[in-house]
Amino acid sequence: MYKPLLIIFSVILMWLPAPASAQQKGRATFYTRKWDGRKTASGERLYNDSLVCAHKTHKFGTLLLVKNPANGKEVVVKVIDRGPYVKGRIIDLSIRAARELGILNQGVAMVEVSVYKKPTEVPYKPEEIPLPEIEMEVTQGNSIVPQWQDSVVTNQKKPQP
């Protein structure tokens, strides 16, 4: 009797999204320079100067916020590869991401990884800027016609012989 309920409950839990604030803590490493220009598991090429990473479970294209708790530095990287496959390591970073976190000299460092959610932007409401009042007065007749246009109009109205 409990078995069907357990199956239904487990199926429901499987479809529920994981909390967005879930963090992973573990060791991070970075790619060596020889990986520059090579294709990754997603098909994208890895470049040393890009902010990308390899992660075991997150979908390709997911933005991750990686924080170095030792110095408080943070970087946002995009998942383009799978790995690392070494016990205790949770993420492989590009050289630029490792440099921005300050872990290039260490080789392996403790980091905190969470999914990066772009902040919701409030539409821009311009401030009311006081505009100067401009007084315009007509000096000739009732219409305002630029001088260049007036000469074109008078040339067209000339009777032809």
DSSP file (Angstrom, degrees, kcal/mol; ACC not computed):
  #  RESIDUE AA STRUCTURE BP1 BP2  ACC     N-H-->O    O-->H-N    N-H-->O    O-->H-N    TCO  KAPPA ALPHA  PHI   PSI    X-CA   Y-CA   Z-CA
    1    1 A M     >        0   0    0      0, 0.0     4,-0.7     0, 0.0     0, 0.0   0.000 360.0 360.0 360.0 -38.1    0.0    0.0    0.0
    2    2 A Y  H  >  +     0   0    0      1,-0.2     4,-2.5     2,-0.2     5,-0.2   0.720 360.0  74.2 -80.2 -21.3    2.8    2.4    0.8
    3    3 A K  H  > S+     0   0    0      1,-0.2     4,-2.1     2,-0.2    -1,-0.2   0.922  95.6  46.6 -62.9 -46.1    4.9    1.5   -2.2
    4    4 A P  H  > S+     0   0    0      0, 0.0     4,-2.4     0, 0.0    -1,-0.2   0.898 113.8  49.8 -63.4 -37.1    2.6    3.3   -4.8
    5    5 A L  H  X S+     0   0    0     -4,-0.7     4,-2.7     1,-0.2    -2,-0.2   0.901 109.7  51.0 -65.7 -40.1    2.6    6.4   -2.6
    6    6 A L  H  X S+     0   0    0     -4,-2.5     4,-2.3     2,-0.2    -1,-0.2   0.891 110.6  49.0 -63.7 -39.7    6.3    6.3   -2.2
    7    7 A I  H  X S+     0   0    0     -4,-2.1     4,-2.1     2,-0.2    -2,-0.2   0.930 112.7  46.9 -66.0 -46.0    6.7    6.1   -6.0
    8    8 A I  H  X S+     0   0    0     -4,-2.4     4,-2.3     1,-0.2    -2,-0.2   0.923 113.0  49.6 -62.0 -44.2    4.4    9.0   -6.6
    9    9 A F  H  X S+     0   0    0     -4,-2.7     4,-2.4     1,-0.2    -1,-0.2   0.903 110.8  49.1 -62.3 -42.1    6.1   11.1   -4.0
   10   10 A S  H  X S+     0   0    0     -4,-2.3     4,-1.7     2,-0.2    -1,-0.2   0.867 110.0  51.5 -67.6 -35.0    9.5   10.4   -5.4
   11   11 A V  H  X S+     0   0    0     -4,-2.1     4,-1.2     2,-0.2    -2,-0.2   0.911 110.6  48.8 -66.0 -41.9    8.4   11.3   -8.9
   12   12 A I  H  X S+     0   0    0     -4,-2.3     4,-0.8     1,-0.2     3,-0.5   0.921 111.3  49.5 -63.3 -44.0    6.9   14.6   -7.6
   13   13 A L  H  < S+     0   0    0     -4,-2.4     3,-0.5     1,-0.2    -1,-0.2   0.846 105.2  58.7 -63.1 -33.9   10.2   15.4   -5.8
   14   14 A M  H  < S+     0   0    0     -4,-1.7    -1,-0.2     1,-0.2    -2,-0.2   0.844 107.3  46.5 -65.6 -32.7   12.2   14.7   -8.9
   15   15 A W  H  < S+     0   0    0     -4,-1.2    -1,-0.2    -3,-0.5    -2,-0.2   0.581  88.7 101.2 -88.1 -10.8   10.3   17.4  -10.9
   16   16 A L  S  < S-     0   0    0     -4,-0.8     2,-0.1    -3,-0.5    -3,-0.0  -0.545  79.5-113.9 -73.7 137.9   10.6   20.1   -8.2
   17   17 A P        -     0   0    0      0, 0.0    -1,-0.1     0, 0.0     3,-0.1  -0.391  28.6-110.7 -71.4 149.8   13.3   22.6   -8.9
   18   18 A A        -     0   0    0      1,-0.1     2,-0.0    -2,-0.1     4,-0.0  -0.476  47.0 -86.9 -73.4 150.2   16.3   22.8   -6.6
   19   19 A P    >   -     0   0    0      0, 0.0     3,-1.5     0, 0.0    -1,-0.1  -0.337  31.6-135.1 -61.5 139.5   16.5   26.0   -4.5
   20   20 A A  T 3  S+     0   0    0      1,-0.3    95,-0.4    -3,-0.1    -2,-0.1   0.765 102.1  56.8 -67.9 -25.4   18.3   28.8   -6.3
   21   21 A S  T 3  S+     0   0    0     93,-0.1    -1,-0.3     2,-0.1     2,-0.1   0.400  75.1 129.9 -89.5   5.6   20.4   29.7   -3.3
   22   22 A A    <   -     0   0    0     -3,-1.5    93,-0.5     1,-0.0     2,-0.3  -0.384  42.6-160.2 -62.2 131.4   21.9   26.2   -3.0
   23   23 A Q  E     -A  114   0A   0     91,-0.1     2,-0.4    -2,-0.1    91,-0.2  -0.855  12.3-149.8-115.7 150.1   25.6   26.5   -2.7
   24   24 A Q  E     -A  113   0A   0     89,-2.7    89,-3.0    -2,-0.3     2,-0.4  -0.946  10.8-162.3-112.6 138.4   28.4   24.0   -3.3
   25   25 A K  E     +A  112   0A   0     -2,-0.4     2,-0.3    87,-0.2    87,-0.2  -0.982  36.7  99.0-121.1 134.7   31.6   24.2   -1.4
   26   26 A G  E     -A  111   0A   0     85,-2.0    85,-3.1    -2,-0.4     2,-0.3  -0.975  67.2 -45.4 177.0-167.1   34.7   22.4   -2.5
   27   27 A R  E     -Ab 110  89A   0     61,-1.8    63,-2.7    -2,-0.3    64,-1.1  -0.658  42.6-158.6 -92.8 141.9   38.0   22.7   -4.3
   28   28 A A  E     +Ab 109  91A   0     81,-3.2    81,-1.9    -2,-0.3     2,-0.2  -0.914  10.2 179.2-116.9 145.0   38.5   24.5   -7.6
   29   29 A T  E     - b   0  92A   0     62,-2.1    64,-2.7    -2,-0.4     2,-0.3  -0.718  18.0-131.3-126.7-178.2   41.3   24.0  -10.1
   30   30 A F  E     - b   0  93A   0     77,-0.4    64,-0.2    62,-0.3    65,-0.1  -0.968  23.2 -96.9-139.7 157.5   41.9   25.6  -13.5
   31   31 A Y        -     0   0    0     62,-2.5     2,-0.1    -2,-0.3    62,-0.0  -0.316  39.8-117.5 -67.1 149.9   42.8   24.5  -17.0
   32   32 A T    >   -     0   0    0      1,-0.1     3,-1.6    62,-0.0     4,-0.1  -0.428  29.8-104.4 -81.5 166.1   46.4   24.6  -18.1
   33   33 A R  G >  S+     0   0    0      1,-0.3     3,-1.6     2,-0.2    15,-0.1   0.733 113.7  73.1 -65.2 -21.9   47.5   26.8  -20.9
   34   34 A K  G 3  S+     0   0    0      1,-0.3    -1,-0.3     3,-0.0    -3,-0.0   0.668  85.9  66.3 -68.9 -14.3   47.7   23.9  -23.4
   35   35 A W  G X  S+     0   0    0     -3,-1.6     3,-2.1     2,-0.1    11,-0.3   0.535  70.9 126.5 -81.4  -6.7   43.9   23.7  -23.5
   36   36 A D  T <  S+     0   0    0     -3,-1.6    11,-0.2     1,-0.3     3,-0.1  -0.321  80.8   6.1 -59.0 123.2   43.7   27.1  -25.2
   37   37 A G  T 3  S+     0   0    0      9,-4.2    -1,-0.3     1,-0.3    10,-0.1   0.327  97.0 130.4  88.7  -7.3   41.6   26.8  -28.4
   38   38 A R    <   -     0   0    0     -3,-2.1     8,-2.8     8,-0.4    -1,-0.3  -0.463  62.6-106.3 -80.4 153.6   40.5   23.2  -27.8
   39   39 A K  B     -G   45   0B   0      6,-0.2     6,-0.2    -2,-0.1     2,-0.1  -0.523  33.2-150.0 -76.3 144.1   36.9   22.2  -28.1
   40   40 A T    >   -     0   0    0      4,-2.8     3,-1.3    -2,-0.2    41,-0.2  -0.415  37.2 -85.8-103.0-177.4   35.0   21.3  -24.9
   41   41 A A  T 3  S+     0   0    0      1,-0.3    40,-0.2    -2,-0.1    -2,-0.0   0.777 128.4  54.0 -62.2 -27.6   32.2   18.9  -24.2
   42   42 A S  T 3  S-     0   0    0     38,-1.6    -1,-0.3     2,-0.2    39,-0.1   0.621 118.1-110.8 -81.5 -12.6   29.6   21.5  -25.3
   43   43 A G  S <  S+     0   0    0     -3,-1.3    -2,-0.1     1,-0.4     2,-0.1   0.194  81.0 121.7  99.6 -15.2   31.4   22.1  -28.6
   44   44 A E        -     0   0    0     36,-0.3    -4,-2.8    -5,-0.1    -1,-0.4  -0.433  66.0-114.0 -75.9 155.8   32.6   25.6  -27.7
   45   45 A R  B     -G   39   0B   0     -6,-0.2     2,-0.5    -2,-0.1    -6,-0.2  -0.707  22.8-129.2 -90.7 144.0   36.2   26.3  -27.7
   46   46 A L        -     0   0    0     -8,-2.8    -9,-4.2   -11,-0.3    -8,-0.4  -0.806  25.1-173.7 -94.1 127.6   38.1   27.1  -24.5
   47   47 A Y    >   -     0   0    0     -2,-0.5     3,-1.8   -11,-0.2     5,-0.2  -0.961  29.3-130.4-121.8 142.5   40.2   30.3  -24.5
   48   48 A N  T 3  S+     0   0    0     -2,-0.4    48,-1.8     1,-0.3    49,-0.2   0.780 106.5  52.3 -60.7 -28.4   42.4   31.3  -21.6
   49   49 A D  T 3  S+     0   0    0     46,-0.1    -1,-0.3    47,-0.1     2,-0.2   0.343  91.7  94.8 -94.0   8.4   41.0   34.8  -21.5
   50   50 A S  S <  S-     0   0    0     -3,-1.8     2,-1.1     1,-0.0    47,-0.6  -0.634  77.7-122.1 -98.2 159.1   37.3   33.8  -21.3
   51   51 A L        +     0   0    0     -2,-0.2    27,-1.6    45,-0.1     2,-0.3  -0.711  64.8 125.0 -99.6  82.7   35.3   33.5  -18.1
   52   52 A V  E     -c   78   0A   0     -2,-1.1    42,-1.8    25,-0.3     2,-0.3  -0.813  33.9-172.2-134.1 171.3   34.2   29.8  -18.4
   53   53 A C  E     -cD  79  93A   0     25,-2.1    27,-2.5    -2,-0.3    28,-1.1  -0.950  24.3-116.6-155.4 172.8   34.3   26.6  -16.4
   54   54 A A  E     +cD  81  92A   0     38,-2.5    38,-1.9    -2,-0.3     2,-0.3  -0.978  33.2 173.7-116.8 134.4   33.7   22.9  -16.3
   55   55 A H        -     0   0    0     26,-2.1    36,-0.1    -2,-0.4    28,-0.1  -0.989  31.4-136.3-140.4 148.1   31.1   21.5  -13.9
   56   56 A K  S    S+     0   0    0     34,-0.5    -1,-0.1    -2,-0.3    35,-0.1   0.864  95.1  16.0 -73.0 -37.0   29.7   17.9  -13.5
   57   57 A T  S    S+     0   0    0     26,-0.1    -1,-0.1     2,-0.1    25,-0.0   0.744  93.8  96.6-116.7 -28.4   26.0   18.6  -13.2
   58   58 A H  S    S-     0   0    0      1,-0.1    -3,-0.2     4,-0.0     3,-0.1  -0.361  77.5-104.1 -71.1 147.5   24.9   22.1  -14.3
   59   59 A K    >   -     0   0    0      1,-0.1     3,-1.8     2,-0.1    20,-0.3  -0.272  43.4 -90.5 -66.1 152.9   23.6   22.5  -17.9
   60   60 A F  T 3  S+     0   0    0      1,-0.2    20,-0.2    20,-0.1    -1,-0.1  -0.426 115.4  29.2 -61.7 137.1   25.8   24.0  -20.5
   61   61 A G  T 3  S+     0   0    0     18,-3.1    -1,-0.2     1,-0.3     2,-0.1   0.271  84.7 138.5  94.0 -10.9   25.3   27.8  -20.6
   62   62 A T    <   -     0   0    0     -3,-1.8    17,-2.2    17,-0.2     2,-0.5  -0.456  51.1-132.0 -67.7 137.3   24.4   28.1  -16.9
   63   63 A L  E     -E   78   0A   0     53,-0.3    53,-2.9    15,-0.2     2,-0.4  -0.811  24.4-165.9 -92.7 129.1   26.0   31.1  -15.2
   64   64 A L  E     -EF  77 115A   0     13,-3.2    13,-2.7    -2,-0.5     2,-0.6  -0.922  16.8-140.9-117.4 139.7   27.7   30.3  -11.9
   65   65 A L  E     -EF  76 114A   0     49,-3.5    49,-1.9    -2,-0.4     2,-0.5  -0.891  21.8-167.1 -96.8 118.4   28.9   32.7   -9.3
   66   66 A V  E     -EF  75 113A   0      9,-3.1     9,-2.0    -2,-0.6     2,-0.4  -0.928   3.6-169.5-111.0 126.7   32.2   31.4   -7.9
   67   67 A K  E     -EF  74 112A   0     45,-2.7    45,-2.3    -2,-0.5     7,-0.2  -0.947  19.3-146.6-120.7 135.7   33.5   33.0   -4.6
   68   68 A N    >>  -     0   0    0      5,-3.0     4,-2.4    -2,-0.4     3,-0.9  -0.877  12.0-165.3 -95.5 105.9   36.9   32.6   -3.0
   69   69 A P  T 34 S+     0   0    0      0, 0.0    -1,-0.1     0, 0.0    42,-0.1   0.723  81.4  67.7 -67.7 -19.1   36.1   32.8    0.7
   70   70 A A  T 34 S+     0   0    0     40,-0.4    41,-0.1     1,-0.2    -2,-0.0   0.864 123.7   9.4 -68.3 -35.3   39.8   33.3    1.6
   71   71 A N  T <4 S-     0   0    0     -3,-0.9    -1,-0.2    30,-0.2    31,-0.0   0.446  97.8-118.9-125.0  -2.6   39.9   36.8   -0.1
   72   72 A G     <  +     0   0    0     -4,-2.4     2,-0.1     1,-0.3    -2,-0.0   0.485  61.2 146.5  80.5   2.7   36.2   37.6   -0.8
   73   73 A K        -     0   0    0     -5,-0.5    -5,-3.0    28,-0.3     2,-0.3  -0.465  27.3-166.1 -75.8 146.0   36.7   37.8   -4.6
   74   74 A E  E     - E   0  67A   0     -7,-0.2     2,-0.3    -2,-0.1    -7,-0.2  -0.924  11.0-178.1-131.0 155.0   33.9   36.7   -6.9
   75   75 A V  E     - E   0  66A   0     -9,-2.0    -9,-3.1    -2,-0.3     2,-0.5  -0.986  21.8-135.2-150.2 146.3   33.6   35.9  -10.6
   76   76 A V  E     - E   0  65A   0     -2,-0.3     2,-0.3   -11,-0.2   -11,-0.2  -0.913  30.8-179.8-103.8 126.0   30.7   34.8  -12.8
   77   77 A V  E     - E   0  64A   0    -13,-2.7   -13,-3.2    -2,-0.5     2,-0.4  -0.867  23.7-128.1-125.7 158.4   31.5   32.0  -15.2
   78   78 A K  E     -cE  52  63A   0    -27,-1.6   -25,-2.1    -2,-0.3     2,-0.5  -0.890  24.9-121.9-107.8 135.1   29.6   30.1  -17.9
   79   79 A V  E     +c   53   0A   0    -17,-2.2   -18,-3.1    -2,-0.4   -17,-0.2  -0.641  48.0 147.6 -77.6 120.3   29.5   26.3  -17.9
   80   80 A I  E     +     0   0A   0    -27,-2.5   -38,-1.6    -2,-0.5   -36,-0.3   0.350  59.3  39.3-130.1   0.1   30.9   25.0  -21.2
   81   81 A D  E    S-c   54   0A   0    -28,-1.1   -26,-2.1   -40,-0.2     2,-0.3  -0.921  73.0-113.5-146.9 167.9   32.6   21.7  -20.2
   82   82 A R        +     0   0    0     -2,-0.3   -26,-0.2   -28,-0.3     3,-0.1  -0.798  55.6   1.3-105.6 149.8   32.2   18.6  -17.9
   83   83 A G        -     0   0    0     -2,-0.3     9,-0.3     1,-0.3     2,-0.1  -0.768  19.0-154.4 128.0-173.4   34.4   17.8  -15.0
   84   84 A P        -     0   0    0      0, 0.0    -1,-0.3     0, 0.0   -28,-0.1   0.642  32.6-172.5 -76.6 155.6   36.5   17.8  -12.9
   85   85 A Y        +     0   0    0     -3,-0.1     2,-0.4    -2,-0.1     5,-0.1  -0.181  49.5 107.5-109.6  38.8   36.7   14.1  -12.3
   86   86 A V  S >  S-     0   0    0      3,-0.2     3,-2.0     0, 0.0    -3,-0.0  -0.964  80.5-101.6-115.4 133.5   39.0   14.2   -9.3
   87   87 A K  T 3  S+     0   0    0     -2,-0.4     3,-0.1     1,-0.3    -2,-0.1  -0.259 105.1  17.4 -57.4 132.5   37.5   13.4   -5.9
   88   88 A G  T 3  S+     0   0    0      1,-0.3   -61,-1.8     2,-0.0     2,-0.4   0.304  98.2 110.2  90.2  -8.8   36.9   16.6   -3.8
   89   89 A R  E <   +b   27   0A   0     -3,-2.0    -1,-0.3   -63,-0.2   -61,-0.2  -0.849  37.7 176.8-102.9 136.1   37.0   19.0   -6.8
   90   90 A I  E     +     0   0A   0    -63,-2.7   -34,-0.5    -2,-0.4     2,-0.3   0.626  61.3  22.4-112.5 -17.2   33.8   20.6   -7.9
   91   91 A I  E     -b   28   0A   0    -64,-1.1   -62,-2.1   -36,-0.1     2,-0.5  -0.994  52.0-150.1-155.0 142.7   34.8   23.0  -10.7
   92   92 A D  E     -bD  29  54A   0    -38,-1.9   -38,-2.5    -2,-0.3   -62,-0.3  -0.973  27.3-159.8-110.6 127.7   37.5   23.6  -13.3
   93   93 A L  E     -bD  30  53A   0    -64,-2.7   -62,-2.5    -2,-0.5   -40,-0.2  -0.697  19.8-109.0-107.2 156.1   38.0   27.3  -14.1
   94   94 A S     >  -     0   0    0    -42,-1.8     4,-2.3    -2,-0.3     5,-0.2  -0.366  40.3-105.3 -71.2 164.4   39.6   29.1  -17.1
   95   95 A I  H  > S+     0   0    0      1,-0.2     4,-2.3     2,-0.2     5,-0.2   0.892 120.9  52.0 -62.3 -40.2   42.9   30.8  -16.4
   96   96 A R  H  > S+     0   0    0    -48,-1.8     4,-2.4   -46,-0.4    -1,-0.2   0.917 109.8  48.6 -64.1 -41.9   41.3   34.3  -16.4
   97   97 A A  H  > S+     0   0    0    -47,-0.6     4,-1.5     1,-0.2    -2,-0.2   0.909 112.1  49.3 -63.6 -41.2   38.6   33.2  -13.9
   98   98 A A  H  X>S+     0   0    0     -4,-2.3     5,-2.5     1,-0.2     4,-0.8   0.886 110.6  51.1 -64.4 -38.2   41.3   31.7  -11.7
   99   99 A R  H ><5S+     0   0    0     -4,-2.3     3,-0.7     1,-0.2    -2,-0.2   0.917 108.8  50.4 -64.5 -43.4   43.3   34.9  -11.9
  100  100 A E  H 3<5S+     0   0    0     -4,-2.4    -1,-0.2     1,-0.3    -2,-0.2   0.793 111.8  48.2 -67.9 -26.8   40.3   37.1  -11.0
  101  101 A L  H 3<5S-     0   0    0     -4,-1.5   -28,-0.3    -5,-0.2    -1,-0.3   0.605 112.8-121.9 -84.9 -12.0   39.7   34.8   -7.9
  102  102 A G  T <<5S+     0   0    0     -4,-0.8    -3,-0.2    -3,-0.7    -2,-0.1   0.837  78.5 116.6  76.8  34.0   43.3   35.1   -7.0
  103  103 A I     >< +     0   0    0     -5,-2.5     4,-1.9    -6,-0.1     3,-0.2   0.285  35.0 102.4-116.2  10.6   44.0   31.3   -7.0
  104  104 A L  T  4 S+     0   0    0     -6,-0.5    -1,-0.1     1,-0.2    -5,-0.1   0.896  85.3  46.6 -61.7 -40.0   46.6   31.1   -9.9
  105  105 A N  T  4 S+     0   0    0      1,-0.2    -1,-0.2    -3,-0.1    -2,-0.1   0.769 112.2  51.1 -74.6 -24.7   49.5   30.7   -7.5
  106  106 A Q  T  4 S-     0   0    0     -3,-0.2     2,-0.9     1,-0.1    -2,-0.2   0.861  82.8-155.9 -81.3 -36.9   47.8   28.1   -5.3
  107  107 A G  S  < S+     0   0    0     -4,-1.9     2,-0.4    -9,-0.1   -77,-0.4  -0.317  78.4  39.5  88.7 -52.7   46.7   25.7   -8.1
  108  108 A V  S    S+     0   0    0     -2,-0.9     2,-0.3   -79,-0.1   -79,-0.2  -0.998  73.4 168.6-130.4 134.2   43.8   24.3   -5.9
  109  109 A A  E     -A   28   0A   0    -81,-1.9   -81,-3.2    -2,-0.4     2,-0.3  -0.987  38.0-104.5-145.9 153.3   41.7   26.4   -3.7
  110  110 A M  E     +A   27   0A   0     -2,-0.3   -40,-0.4   -83,-0.2     2,-0.3  -0.613  47.3 170.8 -75.9 134.7   38.4   26.2   -1.7
  111  111 A V  E     -A   26   0A   0    -85,-3.1   -85,-2.0    -2,-0.3     2,-0.4  -0.923  32.5-130.5-139.2 164.5   35.5   28.0   -3.4
  112  112 A E  E     -AF  25  67A   0    -45,-2.3   -45,-2.7    -2,-0.3     2,-0.4  -0.985  25.1-164.5-116.1 130.0   31.8   28.4   -3.0
  113  113 A V  E     +AF  24  66A   0    -89,-3.0   -89,-2.7    -2,-0.4     2,-0.3  -0.954  15.7 159.7-120.2 131.4   29.7   27.9   -6.2
  114  114 A S  E     -AF  23  65A   0    -49,-1.9   -49,-3.5    -2,-0.4     2,-0.2  -0.973  47.0 -91.0-143.5 158.5   26.1   28.9   -6.7
  115  115 A V  E     - F   0  64A   0    -93,-0.5     2,-0.6   -95,-0.4   -51,-0.3  -0.516  43.0-129.3 -70.3 133.5   23.8   29.6   -9.7
  116  116 A Y        -     0   0    0    -53,-2.9     2,-0.6    -2,-0.2   -53,-0.3  -0.755  20.3-164.7 -89.5 121.7   24.0   33.2  -10.7
  117  117 A K        -     0   0    0     -2,-0.6     3,-0.1   -97,-0.0   -53,-0.0  -0.927  23.9-123.0-104.6 124.0   20.6   34.9  -11.1
  118  118 A K        -     0   0    0     -2,-0.6     2,-0.1     1,-0.1     3,-0.1  -0.425  35.2-106.8 -63.7 136.4   20.7   38.1  -13.0
  119  119 A P        -     0   0    0      0, 0.0     2,-0.3     0, 0.0    -1,-0.1  -0.385  35.3-106.3 -65.5 142.3   19.2   40.9  -10.9
  120  120 A T        -     0   0    0     -3,-0.1     2,-0.4    -2,-0.1    -3,-0.0  -0.537  36.1-137.9 -69.9 127.7   15.8   42.1  -11.9
  121  121 A E        -     0   0    0     -2,-0.3    -1,-0.1    -3,-0.1     3,-0.0  -0.731   4.6-138.6 -93.3 134.2   16.2   45.4  -13.6
  122  122 A V        -     0   0    0     -2,-0.4     3,-0.1     1,-0.1    -1,-0.0  -0.746  34.9-102.5 -85.9 133.4   13.7   48.2  -12.8
  123  123 A P        -     0   0    0      0, 0.0     2,-0.3     0, 0.0    -1,-0.1  -0.250  43.0-102.3 -56.5 144.2   12.7   50.1  -15.9
  124  124 A Y        -     0   0    0      1,-0.0    -3,-0.0    -3,-0.0     0, 0.0  -0.526  32.8-164.4 -73.3 125.9   14.4   53.5  -16.1
  125  125 A K        -     0   0    0     -2,-0.3     2,-0.1    -3,-0.1    -1,-0.0  -0.940  18.9-135.9-110.4 111.3   12.2   56.4  -15.1
  126  126 A P        -     0   0    0      0, 0.0     2,-0.2     0, 0.0     3,-0.0  -0.359  18.3-117.1 -68.5 144.6   13.8   59.6  -16.3
  127  127 A E        -     0   0    0      1,-0.1     2,-0.6    -2,-0.1     0, 0.0  -0.492  35.5 -99.8 -75.0 149.7   13.8   62.5  -13.9
  128  128 A E        -     0   0    0     -2,-0.2    -1,-0.1     1,-0.0     0, 0.0  -0.611  39.9-159.2 -73.3 119.2   11.8   65.6  -14.9
  129  129 A I        -     0   0    0     -2,-0.6     2,-0.4    -3,-0.0    -1,-0.0  -0.879  19.6-121.6-101.7 124.2   14.4   68.0  -16.3
  130  130 A P        -     0   0    0      0, 0.0    -2,-0.0     0, 0.0    -1,-0.0  -0.507  28.8-152.2 -68.1 123.6   13.3   71.6  -16.3
  131  131 A L        -     0   0    0     -2,-0.4     2,-0.1     1,-0.1    -3,-0.0  -0.739  19.2-109.2 -95.9 143.8   13.5   72.8  -19.9
  132  132 A P        -     0   0    0      0, 0.0     2,-0.4     0, 0.0    -1,-0.1  -0.416  31.7-116.8 -70.2 146.6   14.1   76.5  -20.7
  133  133 A E        -     0   0    0     -2,-0.1     2,-0.5     2,-0.0     0, 0.0  -0.698  27.2-155.2 -84.4 134.1   11.2   78.4  -22.1
  134  134 A I        -     0   0    0     -2,-0.4     2,-0.5     2,-0.0    -1,-0.0  -0.938   2.8-148.9-113.5 126.6   11.8   79.7  -25.6
  135  135 A E        -     0   0    0     -2,-0.5     2,-0.5     2,-0.0    -2,-0.0  -0.829  15.0-171.4 -95.4 128.1   10.0   82.7  -26.8
  136  136 A M        -     0   0    0     -2,-0.5     2,-0.4     2,-0.0    -2,-0.0  -0.967   2.7-175.3-119.1 132.9    9.3   82.8  -30.6
  137  137 A E        -     0   0    0     -2,-0.5     2,-0.5     0, 0.0    -2,-0.0  -0.977  22.2-130.1-130.3 146.2    8.0   85.7  -32.4
  138  138 A V        -     0   0    0     -2,-0.4     3,-0.1     1,-0.1     6,-0.1  -0.782  20.7-180.0 -94.0 128.4    7.0   86.2  -35.9
  139  139 A T        +     0   0    0     -2,-0.5     2,-0.5     1,-0.2    -1,-0.1   0.752  68.9  42.1-100.3 -28.0    8.4   89.2  -37.6
  140  140 A Q  S    S-     0   0    0      3,-0.2     3,-0.3     1,-0.0    -1,-0.2  -0.972 114.2 -44.7-125.2 121.1    6.9   88.9  -41.1
  141  141 A G  S    S-     0   0    0     -2,-0.5    -3,-0.0     1,-0.2    -1,-0.0  -0.066  85.1 -63.0  61.6-159.9    3.4   87.9  -41.8
  142  142 A N  S    S+     0   0    0     -3,-0.1     2,-0.3     2,-0.0    -1,-0.2   0.497 108.3  73.7-103.5  -7.3    1.6   85.0  -40.0
  143  143 A S        -     0   0    0     -3,-0.3     2,-0.7     2,-0.0    -3,-0.2  -0.830  68.0-138.9-114.3 149.6    3.7   82.1  -41.2
  144  144 A I        +     0   0    0     -2,-0.3    -3,-0.1    -6,-0.1    -6,-0.0  -0.907  32.3 166.4-104.3 109.9    7.2   81.0  -40.2
  145  145 A V        -     0   0    0     -2,-0.7     5,-0.1     3,-0.0    -2,-0.0  -0.991  38.0-116.1-125.3 126.6    9.0   79.9  -43.3
  146  146 A P     >  -     0   0    0      0, 0.0     4,-2.4     0, 0.0     3,-0.3  -0.262  26.5-118.6 -59.4 150.0   12.8   79.3  -43.3
  147  147 A Q  H  > S+     0   0    0      1,-0.2     4,-1.7     2,-0.2     5,-0.1   0.865 113.0  52.3 -60.9 -38.3   14.6   81.7  -45.6
  148  148 A W  H  > S+     0   0    0      1,-0.2     4,-1.1     2,-0.2    -1,-0.2   0.865 112.2  46.0 -67.2 -34.3   16.0   78.9  -47.7
  149  149 A Q  H  > S+     0   0    0     -3,-0.3     4,-2.3     2,-0.2    -2,-0.2   0.848 107.0  58.4 -76.6 -33.3   12.6   77.4  -48.2
  150  150 A D  H  X S+     0   0    0     -4,-2.4     4,-2.3     1,-0.2    -2,-0.2   0.892 105.2  50.0 -61.9 -40.2   11.1   80.9  -49.0
  151  151 A S  H  X S+     0   0    0     -4,-1.7     4,-1.7     2,-0.2    -1,-0.2   0.850 109.7  51.0 -69.5 -32.6   13.4   81.3  -51.9
  152  152 A V  H  X S+     0   0    0     -4,-1.1     4,-1.5     2,-0.2    -2,-0.2   0.915 111.2  48.2 -68.6 -42.5   12.6   77.9  -53.3
  153  153 A V  H  X S+     0   0    0     -4,-2.3     4,-1.4     1,-0.2    -2,-0.2   0.914 111.8  48.7 -65.3 -43.1    8.9   78.6  -53.1
  154  154 A T  H  < S+     0   0    0     -4,-2.3     4,-0.4     1,-0.2    -1,-0.2   0.838 109.2  53.6 -67.7 -32.0    9.2   82.1  -54.8
  155  155 A N  H >< S+     0   0    0     -4,-1.7     3,-0.6     1,-0.2    -1,-0.2   0.846 109.0  49.1 -69.5 -32.8   11.3   80.5  -57.6
  156  156 A Q  H 3< S+     0   0    0     -4,-1.5    -1,-0.2     1,-0.2    -2,-0.2   0.791 106.4  56.2 -77.6 -26.5    8.7   78.0  -58.3
  157  157 A K  T 3< S+     0   0    0     -4,-1.4    -1,-0.2    -5,-0.1    -2,-0.2   0.508  76.6 117.1 -85.8  -3.5    5.8   80.5  -58.5
  158  158 A K  S <  S-     0   0    0     -3,-0.6     2,-0.2    -4,-0.4    -3,-0.0  -0.433  71.8-117.2 -66.2 132.4    7.4   82.7  -61.2
  159  159 A P        -     0   0    0      0, 0.0    -1,-0.1     0, 0.0    -2,-0.1  -0.480  26.0-132.6 -69.6 139.5    5.2   82.8  -64.3
  160  160 A Q              0   0    0     -2,-0.2    -3,-0.0     1,-0.1     0, 0.0  -0.761 360.0 360.0 -94.9 139.3    7.0   81.3  -67.3
  161  161 A P              0   0    0      0, 0.0    -1,-0.1     0, 0.0     0, 0.0   0.480 360.0 360.0 -71.5 360.0    6.9   83.2  -70.6
